[in-house]
């Protein structure tokens, strides 16, 4: 599955360009896979690039951007980068709750790993109200 995902990403980059929605979706999927395989360094590198491109092209609240940010949070936790993981995780969780819903699969993915739950304060992070504009 990993090889297929990486091949799809390379083809999308070549055919559609690095900033196309489908390319960003493929990159997010590979980032999620790498994080799931506990390959923190490659997940971080791809996740940071995809997050930067996604925010610029799609905006910070787009589904693909939130998915990428969740996977990058997971990778940062694996690498022991607690403060960057906490900041990104809390921001991503608030955006998921505001834009999607606490029950959305991306929010659930963000909170599924025990290390991320501990980092964000488990249910305390999910229970915090969103700041009003």
Z-matrix of the N, CA and C atoms (Angstrom, degrees):
N
C 1 1.451
C 2 1.536 1 110.72
N 3 1.338 2 115.18 1 -39.55
C 4 1.463 3 118.39 2 179.78
C 5 1.528 4 110.79 3 -61.83
N 6 1.333 5 116.09 4 -45.67
C 7 1.465 6 119.89 5 -179.53
C 8 1.524 7 110.82 6 -60.89
N 9 1.319 8 116.96 7 -40.71
C 10 1.466 9 120.55 8 178.87
C 11 1.526 10 110.67 9 -64.11
N 12 1.328 11 116.05 10 -43.04
C 13 1.465 12 119.80 11 178.64
C 14 1.518 13 112.37 12 -62.68
N 15 1.326 14 116.25 13 -44.42
C 16 1.465 15 119.77 14 179.70
C 17 1.522 16 111.36 15 -66.89
N 18 1.339 17 117.14 16 -37.67
C 19 1.462 18 120.76 17 176.81
C 20 1.526 19 110.66 18 -64.72
N 21 1.317 20 116.50 19 -43.04
C 22 1.466 21 120.87 20 178.02
C 23 1.523 22 110.91 21 -61.14
N 24 1.328 23 116.41 22 -42.56
C 25 1.459 24 120.74 23 178.69
C 26 1.526 25 110.94 24 -61.84
N 27 1.326 26 117.34 25 -46.27
C 28 1.465 27 120.54 26 -179.71
C 29 1.525 28 111.45 27 -62.33
N 30 1.318 29 116.84 28 -41.62
C 31 1.476 30 120.49 29 178.72
C 32 1.529 31 111.01 30 -65.65
N 33 1.320 32 116.36 31 -41.79
C 34 1.465 33 120.02 32 179.43
C 35 1.526 34 110.78 33 -63.26
N 36 1.311 35 116.59 34 -42.64
C 37 1.470 36 119.58 35 177.37
C 38 1.518 37 111.25 36 -60.02
N 39 1.331 38 115.77 37 -44.03
C 40 1.459 39 120.75 38 -177.30
C 41 1.530 40 111.59 39 -69.06
N 42 1.310 41 117.70 40 -43.76
C 43 1.463 42 121.41 41 -174.04
C 44 1.528 43 112.30 42 -84.86
N 45 1.327 44 117.18 43 -42.14
C 46 1.463 45 121.09 44 -172.34
C 47 1.528 46 113.72 45 -104.42
N 48 1.311 47 116.81 46 -20.65
C 49 1.459 48 120.79 47 -177.02
C 50 1.516 49 110.96 48 99.01
N 51 1.329 50 116.91 49 160.26
C 52 1.464 51 121.04 50 -173.31
C 53 1.531 52 115.11 51 -71.69
N 54 1.321 53 117.78 52 -17.70
C 55 1.460 54 120.33 53 -176.00
C 56 1.525 55 113.86 54 -105.11
N 57 1.308 56 118.39 55 4.56
C 58 1.466 57 121.92 56 -179.77
C 59 1.532 58 109.63 57 -71.55
N 60 1.316 59 116.76 58 147.29
C 61 1.457 60 121.52 59 -179.13
C 62 1.527 61 111.90 60 -54.59
N 63 1.310 62 118.43 61 -45.02
C 64 1.465 63 120.97 62 -178.74
C 65 1.527 64 110.68 63 -65.10
N 66 1.319 65 116.98 64 -38.41
C 67 1.467 66 120.20 65 176.97
C 68 1.524 67 110.18 66 -63.84
N 69 1.319 68 117.17 67 -43.65
C 70 1.458 69 121.15 68 179.52
C 71 1.534 70 110.83 69 -64.93
N 72 1.329 71 117.22 70 -37.46
C 73 1.465 72 120.51 71 176.08
C 74 1.524 73 110.75 72 -63.90
N 75 1.324 74 116.51 73 -43.57
C 76 1.467 75 120.38 74 178.80
C 77 1.525 76 110.64 75 -63.66
N 78 1.329 77 117.23 76 -40.97
C 79 1.465 78 121.13 77 179.03
C 80 1.527 79 110.64 78 -65.67
N 81 1.318 80 116.94 79 -39.77
C 82 1.466 81 120.14 80 177.28
C 83 1.525 82 110.33 81 -62.56
N 84 1.328 83 117.11 82 -42.75
C 85 1.466 84 120.94 83 179.91
C 86 1.522 85 111.31 84 -62.86
N 87 1.322 86 117.26 85 -41.53
C 88 1.466 87 120.15 86 178.79
C 89 1.533 88 109.96 87 -68.10
N 90 1.318 89 117.66 88 -37.98
C 91 1.470 90 120.83 89 176.75
C 92 1.519 91 110.50 90 -60.26
N 93 1.329 92 116.83 91 -45.07
C 94 1.463 93 121.42 92 178.04
C 95 1.528 94 109.89 93 -60.57
N 96 1.326 95 117.14 94 -44.58
C 97 1.469 96 121.34 95 -179.22
C 98 1.525 97 111.10 96 -63.22
N 99 1.324 98 116.68 97 -44.80
C 100 1.465 99 119.87 98 179.58
C 101 1.522 100 111.26 99 -62.49
N 102 1.331 101 116.92 100 -42.21
C 103 1.465 102 120.22 101 178.15
C 104 1.531 103 110.25 102 -63.74
N 105 1.320 104 117.23 103 -39.97
C 106 1.464 105 121.22 104 179.14
C 107 1.528 106 111.69 105 -65.37
N 108 1.327 107 115.96 106 -29.72
C 109 1.461 108 121.22 107 178.52
C 110 1.530 109 112.21 108 -86.61
N 111 1.339 110 116.18 109 8.02
C 112 1.470 111 122.29 110 -179.03
C 113 1.522 112 112.59 111 59.77
N 114 1.304 113 116.49 112 35.18
C 115 1.463 114 122.37 113 175.56
C 116 1.528 115 107.72 114 -103.42
N 117 1.325 116 114.41 115 74.11
C 118 1.449 117 121.85 116 -172.64
C 119 1.512 118 115.33 117 -59.69
N 120 1.337 119 118.00 118 -44.95
C 121 1.467 120 119.68 119 -176.86
C 122 1.531 121 112.54 120 -63.30
N 123 1.345 122 119.11 121 -50.64
C 124 1.468 123 117.84 122 178.29
C 125 1.533 124 112.36 123 -66.35
N 126 1.340 125 116.80 124 -34.82
C 127 1.470 126 119.59 125 178.10
C 128 1.528 127 110.01 126 -64.28
N 129 1.328 128 115.81 127 -40.12
C 130 1.467 129 119.72 128 179.18
C 131 1.524 130 110.93 129 -64.56
N 132 1.313 131 117.10 130 -48.13
C 133 1.469 132 120.29 131 -177.94
C 134 1.526 133 111.33 132 -60.00
N 135 1.322 134 116.16 133 -49.72
C 136 1.464 135 119.50 134 -179.60
C 137 1.521 136 110.88 135 -68.28
N 138 1.328 137 116.37 136 -40.34
C 139 1.461 138 120.43 137 -179.53
C 140 1.520 139 112.97 138 -63.26
N 141 1.325 140 117.12 139 -42.54
C 142 1.469 141 119.66 140 179.55
C 143 1.520 142 111.04 141 -64.39
N 144 1.333 143 117.03 142 -43.37
C 145 1.461 144 120.53 143 178.72
C 146 1.530 145 110.85 144 -63.98
N 147 1.319 146 116.62 145 -45.37
C 148 1.463 147 121.01 146 -178.49
C 149 1.522 148 111.05 147 -66.24
N 150 1.331 149 116.65 148 -40.19
C 151 1.463 150 120.21 149 179.11
C 152 1.525 151 110.58 150 -63.50
N 153 1.315 152 117.32 151 -44.11
C 154 1.467 153 120.90 152 179.08
C 155 1.528 154 110.69 153 -61.62
N 156 1.320 155 116.79 154 -48.28
C 157 1.468 156 120.55 155 179.70
C 158 1.524 157 111.17 156 -63.95
N 159 1.321 158 115.68 157 -44.69
C 160 1.464 159 120.06 158 -178.42
C 161 1.513 160 112.52 159 -62.02
N 162 1.309 161 117.10 160 -44.06
C 163 1.471 162 119.80 161 178.75
C 164 1.526 163 111.08 162 -61.86
N 165 1.322 164 115.52 163 -40.42
C 166 1.467 165 119.34 164 -179.07
C 167 1.529 166 111.36 165 -68.87
N 168 1.324 167 117.32 166 -43.43
C 169 1.463 168 121.92 167 -173.62
C 170 1.530 169 112.31 168 -85.50
N 171 1.330 170 117.19 169 -41.20
C 172 1.464 171 121.46 170 -171.47
C 173 1.522 172 114.12 171 -108.01
N 174 1.313 173 116.99 172 -20.56
C 175 1.458 174 121.16 173 -176.28
C 176 1.521 175 110.74 174 98.50
N 177 1.325 176 117.62 175 159.20
C 178 1.463 177 121.52 176 -172.63
C 179 1.530 178 114.92 177 -71.29
N 180 1.323 179 118.04 178 -16.00
C 181 1.458 180 120.66 179 -175.88
C 182 1.524 181 113.95 180 -104.68
N 183 1.324 182 117.58 181 6.39
C 184 1.467 183 120.46 182 -179.64
C 185 1.524 184 109.99 183 -70.04
N 186 1.308 185 116.34 184 145.97
C 187 1.455 186 123.36 185 -179.56
C 188 1.530 187 112.69 186 -51.32
N 189 1.329 188 117.42 187 -46.00
C 190 1.470 189 121.28 188 -179.08
C 191 1.529 190 110.53 189 -64.65
N 192 1.304 191 117.19 190 -37.41
C 193 1.463 192 121.44 191 179.63
C 194 1.527 193 110.19 192 -68.12
N 195 1.324 194 117.19 193 -42.27
C 196 1.458 195 120.72 194 178.32
C 197 1.527 196 111.24 195 -65.70
N 198 1.318 197 116.27 196 -38.43
C 199 1.470 198 121.18 197 177.78
C 200 1.527 199 110.06 198 -63.34
N 201 1.338 200 115.84 199 -45.19
C 202 1.463 201 120.72 200 178.65
C 203 1.527 202 110.92 201 -63.03
N 204 1.327 203 116.29 202 -44.31
C 205 1.471 204 120.28 203 -179.32
C 206 1.529 205 111.19 204 -62.64
N 207 1.317 206 117.20 205 -36.41
C 208 1.462 207 120.78 206 177.31
C 209 1.520 208 111.05 207 -64.10
N 210 1.320 209 116.77 208 -45.57
C 211 1.470 210 120.83 209 179.10
C 212 1.524 211 111.00 210 -65.68
N 213 1.326 212 116.98 211 -39.52
C 214 1.458 213 120.36 212 178.42
C 215 1.530 214 110.57 213 -65.26
N 216 1.313 215 117.55 214 -38.78
C 217 1.467 216 120.70 215 175.35
C 218 1.525 217 109.92 216 -57.99
N 219 1.315 218 116.15 217 -46.27
C 220 1.466 219 121.41 218 178.69
C 221 1.535 220 110.19 219 -58.55
N 222 1.328 221 117.35 220 -44.94
C 223 1.472 222 121.16 221 -179.90
C 224 1.525 223 111.01 222 -64.00
N 225 1.327 224 117.76 223 -41.52
C 226 1.459 225 121.15 224 179.68
C 227 1.530 226 111.14 225 -63.53
N 228 1.322 227 116.98 226 -38.06
C 229 1.464 228 120.56 227 176.18
C 230 1.521 229 109.40 228 -62.16
N 231 1.327 230 116.83 229 -44.90
C 232 1.464 231 120.84 230 179.32
C 233 1.527 232 111.65 231 -58.51
N 234 1.314 233 115.97 232 -35.59
C 235 1.461 234 121.33 233 -177.65
C 236 1.528 235 112.70 234 -84.71
N 237 1.328 236 116.79 235 -0.98
C 238 1.458 237 120.77 236 178.57
C 239 1.517 238 114.04 237 77.54
N 240 1.312 239 117.65 238 17.46
C 241 1.466 240 121.90 239 179.94
C 242 1.526 241 108.62 240 -91.95
N 243 1.312 242 114.56 241 77.97
C 244 1.455 243 122.49 242 -168.79
C 245 1.526 244 112.87 243 -63.67
N 246 1.305 245 118.01 244 -51.34
C 247 1.470 246 119.72 245 -175.37
C 248 1.530 247 112.75 246 -65.45
N 249 1.334 248 119.64 247 -48.20
C 250 1.471 249 117.83 248 175.89
C 251 1.532 250 112.46 249 -60.90
N 252 1.341 251 116.60 250 -36.94
C 253 1.468 252 120.01 251 178.39
C 254 1.523 253 110.78 252 -65.04
N 255 1.330 254 115.86 253 -43.16
C 256 1.464 255 119.54 254 179.53
C 257 1.527 256 111.24 255 -62.51
N 258 1.319 257 116.53 256 -46.82
C 259 1.467 258 120.05 257 -178.67
C 260 1.535 259 111.26 258 -62.11
N 261 1.321 260 116.27 259 -47.81
C 262 1.461 261 119.66 260 -179.77
C 263 1.521 262 110.95 261 -67.26
N 264 1.318 263 117.17 262 -41.54
C 265 1.465 264 120.63 263 -179.38
C 266 1.516 265 112.68 264 -63.53
N 267 1.325 266 117.20 265 -45.15
C 268 1.466 267 120.17 266 179.48
C 269 1.525 268 111.18 267 -64.71
N 270 1.325 269 117.02 268 -43.69
C 271 1.461 270 120.59 269 178.08
C 272 1.535 271 110.67 270 -61.37
N 273 1.320 272 116.02 271 -44.36
C 274 1.455 273 120.72 272 -177.98
C 275 1.526 274 111.00 273 -66.67
N 276 1.319 275 117.04 274 -41.47
C 277 1.454 276 120.25 275 179.27
C 278 1.525 277 110.95 276 -63.73
N 279 1.322 278 117.62 277 -42.72
C 280 1.470 279 120.39 278 177.67
C 281 1.525 280 110.86 279 -62.37
N 282 1.330 281 116.61 280 -42.43
C 283 1.470 282 119.72 281 178.49
C 284 1.525 283 110.85 282 -64.62
N 285 1.327 284 116.81 283 -42.46
C 286 1.474 285 120.08 284 178.28
C 287 1.519 286 110.55 285 -59.83
N 288 1.312 287 116.52 286 -44.95
C 289 1.464 288 120.43 287 -178.98
C 290 1.513 289 111.61 288 -64.84
N 291 1.333 290 116.96 289 -36.95
C 292 1.453 291 120.79 290 -178.42
C 293 1.528 292 111.60 291 -77.36
N 294 1.314 293 116.94 292 -44.43
C 295 1.458 294 121.59 293 -172.74
C 296 1.531 295 111.89 294 -88.57
N 297 1.318 296 117.01 295 -37.60
C 298 1.463 297 120.94 296 -175.69
C 299 1.528 298 108.45 297 -107.66
N 300 1.314 299 117.27 298 -96.66
C 301 1.464 300 123.81 299 177.36
C 302 1.526 301 106.82 300 -179.12
N 303 1.328 302 117.84 301 155.14
C 304 1.466 303 118.81 302 178.91
C 305 1.532 304 112.72 303 -60.19
N 306 1.319 305 116.38 304 -26.50
C 307 1.460 306 120.51 305 -178.33
C 308 1.523 307 112.69 306 -86.75
N 309 1.326 308 118.41 307 -5.01
C 310 1.461 309 120.96 308 -178.18
C 311 1.528 310 109.69 309 -61.99
N 312 1.332 311 117.41 310 144.21
C 313 1.471 312 120.11 311 -178.73
C 314 1.528 313 114.78 312 -54.92
N 315 1.314 314 118.09 313 -31.58
C 316 1.469 315 118.70 314 178.93
C 317 1.519 316 110.43 315 -68.93
N 318 1.319 317 117.77 316 -43.03
C 319 1.462 318 120.63 317 176.60
C 320 1.523 319 109.73 318 -63.42
N 321 1.311 320 117.12 319 -39.45
C 322 1.466 321 120.97 320 178.24
C 323 1.527 322 110.93 321 -65.69
N 324 1.332 323 117.00 322 -41.61
C 325 1.470 324 121.01 323 176.88
C 326 1.522 325 110.22 324 -58.97
N 327 1.313 326 115.98 325 -43.06
C 328 1.461 327 120.61 326 -178.55
C 329 1.525 328 110.96 327 -61.32
N 330 1.316 329 116.89 328 -36.31
C 331 1.453 330 120.59 329 -174.88
C 332 1.535 331 113.55 330 -98.01
N 333 1.326 332 118.94 331 0.95
C 334 1.469 333 119.77 332 -174.09
C 335 1.522 334 114.15 333 -72.91
N 336 1.296 335 117.63 334 -36.90
C 337 1.464 336 120.09 335 -176.86
C 338 1.523 337 109.54 336 -74.91
N 339 1.310 338 116.12 337 133.76
C 340 1.457 339 120.73 338 -179.35
C 341 1.527 340 111.31 339 -57.53
N 342 1.337 341 116.94 340 -38.02
C 343 1.463 342 119.71 341 -178.83
C 344 1.522 343 111.72 342 -66.13
N 345 1.315 344 116.86 343 -34.37
C 346 1.461 345 119.65 344 178.14
C 347 1.527 346 109.79 345 -74.44
N 348 1.315 347 117.31 346 -39.09
C 349 1.466 348 120.25 347 176.57
C 350 1.527 349 109.96 348 -57.93
N 351 1.328 350 115.40 349 -45.51
C 352 1.459 351 119.70 350 179.95
C 353 1.533 352 110.27 351 -64.86
N 354 1.321 353 116.80 352 -42.22
C 355 1.453 354 121.86 353 -179.14
C 356 1.525 355 111.82 354 -60.91
N 357 1.330 356 116.10 355 -43.35
C 358 1.463 357 120.89 356 -176.57
C 359 1.522 358 112.48 357 -92.20
N 360 1.302 359 117.51 358 1.45
C 361 1.452 360 119.20 359 178.34
C 362 1.507 361 112.97 360 85.35
N 363 1.346 362 117.87 361 26.57
C 364 1.463 363 123.68 362 175.34
C 365 1.521 364 110.29 363 52.76
N 366 1.305 365 117.53 364 -124.94
C 367 1.466 366 120.45 365 -175.54
C 368 1.523 367 112.45 366 -72.56
N 369 1.329 368 117.92 367 -17.95
C 370 1.467 369 120.64 368 179.70
C 371 1.520 370 110.78 369 -62.59
N 372 1.327 371 116.68 370 -39.14
C 373 1.459 372 120.03 371 179.47
C 374 1.519 373 110.46 372 -66.75
N 375 1.307 374 117.16 373 -40.74
C 376 1.457 375 120.79 374 -178.88
C 377 1.529 376 111.13 375 -70.86
N 378 1.330 377 117.20 376 -27.60
C 379 1.451 378 120.71 377 -176.80
C 380 1.525 379 113.82 378 -84.65
N 381 1.325 380 116.74 379 -13.25
C 382 1.466 381 119.00 380 -178.91
C 383 1.522 382 110.35 381 -65.30
N 384 1.332 383 117.41 382 134.88
C 385 1.461 384 118.70 383 176.52
C 386 1.516 385 110.60 384 -72.43
N 387 1.325 386 114.97 385 150.02
C 388 1.467 387 119.24 386 175.27
C 389 1.507 388 109.63 387 -68.99
N 390 1.329 389 118.13 388 141.32
C 391 1.467 390 120.17 389 174.56
C 392 1.523 391 109.68 390 -65.37
N 393 1.302 392 115.76 391 139.07
C 394 1.460 393 120.00 392 179.18
C 395 1.516 394 109.96 393 -81.09
N 396 1.339 395 117.34 394 140.86
C 397 1.470 396 119.98 395 -179.43
C 398 1.504 397 112.85 396 -66.61
